[in-house]
Amino acid sequence: DDDPSIDPGRVAEQTMVKTKLQEAVSNLPERERIIVQLYYIESKSLKSIGQALGISESRASQLRQRALRRLRAALMEDMEEAA
């Protein structure tokens, strides 16, 4: 409260985006959700993710890209609704 360098509006916005992102990730299909969690949270390589899921590295990459498109779309939709 006493730190003038902290913008409460910015903190609230970051919290909202984080919450919306978590919600969007939870709505992904299971395989895409697993890939996102392994890649971004656990810092696993696409090769190791592919091996764990029994798919090729390139297929893991394709699924990660699909998940990112879904997440972007969900966040953009939320932003449009908020505007």
Buried (B, 14 or more C-beta within 10 A) or exposed (E): EEEEEEEEEEEEEEEEEEEBBEEBBEEBEEBBBBBBBBBEEEEBEBEBBBBEBEBEBEBBBBBBEBBBEBBEEBBEEBEEEEE
